[in-house]
């Protein structure tokens, strides 16, 4: 009997509702856990509660763009 594969959690950050929701749905169909954020600010708030394995981050967003969001993620959660 083989061990169950761990579920990979993906955080999708995009200000386009349709893209974000469609990608989350498609990942869910393939067995991933998908959580979503509509902005860089919301992403940073979620990272206080959630610990995703992967972050898919849109670069062009209103308000805090993806590059600034990435910089703040690195400041908050530096690689170990």
URTAWO-V837308 format. One record per backbone hydrogen bond with DSSP energy under -0.5 kcal/mol. CO is the residue of the C=O (numbers start at 1). NH is the residue of the N-H. E is the energy in kcal/mol with one decimal. If there is no record, write none. Layout:
co=<CO,CO>
nh=<NH,NH>
e=<E,E>
//
This chain:
co=<8,8,9,9,10,10,11,11,12,12,13,15,16,17,18,19,20,21,22,23,24,25,26,27,28,32,33,35,37,39,40,41,42,43,44,45,46,46,54,55,56,56,59,59,59,63,64,65,66,67,68,69,70,71,72,73>
nh=<10,33,53,54,12,35,13,56,14,37,58,17,20,21,22,23,24,25,26,27,28,29,30,32,31,34,10,12,14,43,44,45,46,47,48,48,49,50,11,57,13,58,61,66,67,65,40,69,70,71,72,73,74,75,76,77>
e=<-0.5,-2.4,-2.1,-1.8,-0.6,-2.6,-0.6,-3.0,-0.6,-2.4,-2.4,-0.8,-2.6,-2.9,-2.4,-2.7,-2.2,-2.3,-2.6,-2.5,-2.2,-2.1,-1.1,-2.4,-1.6,-0.6,-3.2,-2.8,-2.0,-2.1,-2.3,-2.0,-2.5,-2.1,-0.5,-1.2,-1.7,-3.7,-2.9,-0.7,-3.3,-0.5,-1.1,-2.3,-0.5,-0.7,-0.6,-2.3,-2.6,-2.3,-2.3,-2.4,-2.5,-2.0,-2.3,-3.3>
//
